[in-house]
Amino acid sequence: MNIRQYCDIIKYMEKTPEGINESSQQENRIEKIVTHEGFFHTDEVFATAILKDLFPESMELKDGGKADFVKYLRTRDKGTISRYKESPSTLLTDVGGEYDFENFNMDHHQIEGAGARENGIKYAAAGLIWKHFGKEWIKYVDVYSRRLNMSEEEIDFVWGQVDETYVQFFDSSDTGQMESITCELKDGTELNGKPFSFSEIIRLYNIDVGDGSKHQKRFDLAVEVMRTS
């Protein structure tokens, strides 16, 4: 569902208290989004946060009801992942062993990887989702904030700034490329060291999930932290 379709649904909901018709729901090609379960990293947390804004699980309706849209699933079961890879209505992120955007397969763990930026930073789940859906997300935020007048040039600029300032650090942390960061103080002094970054903060949400019973709850919490940060 692109941002235009999303806004069309919002307009329909505002005009039609009883809910969304079947044809509106069919505009959404993606019906499921799959990532891995267990210990999580910032790259798939960020990816899921972006996707949940653009592909909502559900929406509250004016009459008090709810319309379901996209189902999110976390699994490492190879058979399940293999079946979903063949589904044209399922997007896989950080699982599946293949990068093929046309079929919504968005993994970077395969031997050949999923490409790299011009500066050499490889794409992980965060970068791949931002690469293909980031500008749609910016449009979504623009609409949500009721600004409604960002130019394509402004969107391109914001997209690049977010990638340079945040997303490439999420990716480089996940791919093992980040070893240290050099910061320069106002007096010219340089500080070198491994930063306690936002990625490290997100990793802390894995605390007390050793037995696996709290993984989903902690993952959901990390996603919501990312969505509101």
C-alpha positions as CSV (number, residue, x, y, z in Angstrom):
1,M,0.0,0.0,0.0
2,N,1.7,3.2,-1.1
3,I,1.1,6.5,0.7
4,R,-1.6,7.6,-1.8
5,Q,-3.6,4.5,-1.2
6,Y,-3.1,4.9,2.5
7,C,-4.5,8.5,2.4
8,D,-7.4,7.3,0.2
9,I,-8.3,4.8,2.9
10,I,-8.1,7.6,5.6
11,K,-10.4,9.8,3.5
12,Y,-12.8,6.9,3.0
13,M,-12.9,6.2,6.7
14,E,-13.7,9.9,7.4
15,K,-16.6,9.8,5.0
16,T,-17.9,6.4,5.8
17,P,-18.3,5.6,9.5
18,E,-19.2,2.0,8.9
19,G,-15.7,1.2,7.7
20,I,-13.6,0.3,4.7
21,N,-15.0,-1.5,1.7
22,E,-13.5,-4.7,0.2
23,S,-12.0,-3.0,-2.8
24,S,-10.0,-0.6,-0.6
25,Q,-8.4,-3.5,1.2
26,Q,-7.6,-5.2,-2.0
27,E,-5.4,-2.3,-3.1
28,N,-2.8,-3.5,-0.5
29,R,-0.6,-6.0,-2.3
30,I,1.4,-6.9,0.9
31,E,-0.6,-9.0,3.3
32,K,2.2,-10.4,5.5
33,I,5.6,-9.1,6.7
34,V,8.0,-11.7,8.1
35,T,11.3,-11.2,10.0
36,H,13.2,-13.5,12.4
37,E,12.3,-14.4,15.9
38,G,14.6,-14.5,18.9
39,F,17.4,-12.1,19.7
40,F,16.9,-8.9,17.7
41,H,19.1,-6.1,16.3
42,T,18.5,-2.5,15.4
43,D,18.3,-3.2,11.7
44,E,15.2,-5.3,11.7
45,V,13.7,-3.2,14.5
46,F,14.1,-0.1,12.4
47,A,12.8,-1.9,9.3
48,T,9.7,-3.1,11.2
49,A,9.0,0.4,12.6
50,I,9.1,1.9,9.1
51,L,6.9,-0.8,7.7
52,K,4.3,-0.7,10.4
53,D,3.8,3.0,9.7
54,L,3.3,2.3,6.0
55,F,1.6,-1.1,6.3
56,P,-0.5,-0.9,9.5
57,E,-1.7,-4.0,11.2
58,S,-5.1,-2.5,11.8
59,M,-7.0,0.7,12.0
60,E,-9.6,1.8,14.5
61,L,-12.9,2.9,12.8
62,K,-15.2,5.6,13.8
63,D,-17.9,3.2,14.8
64,G,-15.6,1.6,17.3
65,G,-14.8,-1.4,15.1
66,K,-11.4,-2.3,13.6
67,A,-10.2,-3.1,10.1
68,D,-7.3,-5.6,9.8
69,F,-4.6,-5.0,7.2
70,V,-1.2,-6.6,7.3
71,K,-0.1,-9.5,9.5
72,Y,3.4,-9.4,11.1
73,L,5.2,-12.7,11.8
74,R,8.5,-13.5,13.5
75,T,9.9,-16.9,12.7
76,R,13.1,-18.8,12.0
77,D,11.4,-21.9,10.7
78,K,13.0,-22.6,7.4
79,G,10.0,-24.3,5.9
80,T,7.7,-21.4,6.8
81,I,10.2,-18.8,5.5
82,S,10.6,-20.8,2.3
83,R,6.8,-20.9,1.7
84,Y,6.5,-17.2,2.4
85,K,9.3,-16.5,-0.1
86,E,7.1,-17.9,-2.8
87,S,4.2,-15.7,-1.8
88,P,3.8,-12.5,-3.9
89,S,1.9,-10.8,-1.1
90,T,4.6,-11.4,1.6
91,L,7.5,-9.2,2.4
92,L,10.5,-10.8,4.1
93,T,13.0,-8.6,5.9
94,D,16.3,-9.9,7.5
95,V,15.3,-13.5,6.6
96,G,15.1,-15.6,3.5
97,G,18.7,-15.4,2.2
98,E,17.8,-13.3,-0.9
99,Y,17.6,-9.7,-2.0
100,D,15.0,-9.3,-4.6
101,F,12.9,-6.2,-4.1
102,E,10.5,-7.1,-7.0
103,N,9.4,-10.1,-5.0
104,F,9.7,-8.4,-1.6
105,N,12.6,-10.5,-0.4
106,M,14.8,-8.1,1.6
107,D,17.6,-10.1,3.3
108,H,21.4,-9.3,3.4
109,H,22.8,-12.5,5.1
110,Q,23.5,-14.3,1.8
111,I,27.2,-14.7,0.8
112,E,27.0,-12.0,-1.9
113,G,25.2,-9.6,0.5
114,A,22.7,-7.0,-0.7
115,G,25.1,-4.4,-2.0
116,A,26.7,-1.4,-0.4
117,R,26.6,2.4,-0.4
118,E,29.2,4.4,-2.3
119,N,31.1,4.9,1.0
120,G,31.3,1.1,1.4
121,I,28.8,0.6,4.1
122,K,26.9,-2.6,3.4
123,Y,23.1,-2.7,3.4
124,A,21.5,-4.5,6.3
125,A,17.7,-4.8,6.9
126,A,17.4,-1.1,8.0
127,G,19.2,0.2,4.8
128,L,17.2,-2.0,2.4
129,I,13.9,-0.9,3.8
130,W,14.9,2.7,3.9
131,K,16.3,2.5,0.4
132,H,13.0,1.2,-1.0
133,F,10.4,2.6,1.4
134,G,12.1,5.6,3.0
135,K,10.7,8.3,0.7
136,E,7.2,6.9,1.1
137,W,7.6,7.0,4.8
138,I,8.7,10.7,4.6
139,K,5.6,11.4,2.6
140,Y,3.6,9.6,5.2
141,V,5.1,11.8,8.0
142,D,4.5,14.8,5.8
143,V,0.8,13.9,5.5
144,Y,0.4,12.9,9.1
145,S,1.9,16.2,10.3
146,R,-0.5,18.0,7.9
147,R,2.3,19.9,6.2
148,L,1.3,18.4,2.8
149,N,3.7,20.4,0.7
150,M,7.1,18.8,0.7
151,S,8.7,19.0,-2.7
152,E,10.5,16.0,-4.3
153,E,13.8,17.8,-3.7
154,E,13.0,18.2,0.0
155,I,12.0,14.6,0.3
156,D,15.3,13.5,-1.4
157,F,17.3,15.7,1.0
158,V,15.6,14.4,4.1
159,W,15.9,10.8,2.9
160,G,19.7,11.3,2.4
161,Q,20.1,13.0,5.7
162,V,18.3,10.2,7.6
163,D,20.4,7.6,5.8
164,E,23.7,9.4,6.5
165,T,22.9,10.3,10.1
166,Y,21.1,7.2,11.3
167,V,20.5,4.3,9.0
168,Q,24.0,3.7,7.8
169,F,25.1,3.4,11.5
170,F,22.4,0.8,12.1
171,D,23.6,-1.1,9.1
172,S,27.3,-0.8,9.8
173,S,26.7,-2.0,13.4
174,D,24.8,-5.0,12.2
175,T,27.3,-5.9,9.4
176,G,30.3,-5.6,11.8
177,Q,31.9,-2.7,9.9
178,M,31.7,-0.3,12.8
179,E,34.7,-0.4,15.1
180,S,34.9,3.2,16.4
181,I,33.8,6.7,15.7
182,T,35.9,9.9,15.9
183,C,34.2,13.0,17.3
184,E,35.7,16.4,17.3
185,L,35.1,18.9,20.1
186,K,34.7,22.6,19.6
187,D,38.3,23.1,20.7
188,G,39.5,20.7,18.1
189,T,40.1,17.8,20.4
190,E,39.3,14.4,18.9
191,L,37.6,11.7,20.9
192,N,37.9,8.1,19.6
193,G,36.1,5.1,20.8
194,K,33.3,2.6,20.3
195,P,30.1,4.6,20.9
196,F,27.2,3.7,23.1
197,S,24.9,4.2,20.1
198,F,21.2,4.0,19.6
199,S,21.9,0.5,18.2
200,E,23.3,-0.5,21.6
201,I,20.3,1.0,23.4
202,I,17.9,-1.1,21.2
203,R,20.0,-4.2,21.9
204,L,19.4,-3.7,25.6
205,Y,15.7,-4.5,25.0
206,N,16.8,-8.1,24.6
207,I,17.5,-8.2,28.4
208,D,15.8,-11.1,30.3
209,V,14.7,-12.9,27.1
210,G,17.1,-15.8,27.5
211,D,14.3,-18.4,27.9
212,G,12.5,-17.0,24.8
213,S,9.2,-16.3,26.6
214,K,9.6,-12.5,26.4
215,H,11.1,-12.0,23.0
216,Q,8.0,-10.9,21.2
217,K,7.0,-8.5,24.0
218,R,10.5,-6.9,24.1
219,F,10.7,-6.8,20.3
220,D,7.3,-5.0,20.1
221,L,8.5,-2.5,22.7
222,A,11.7,-1.8,20.9
223,V,9.7,-1.2,17.6
224,E,7.5,1.3,19.4
225,V,10.5,3.0,20.9
226,M,11.9,3.3,17.4
227,R,8.6,4.5,15.9
228,T,8.4,7.3,18.5
229,S,12.0,8.4,18.6
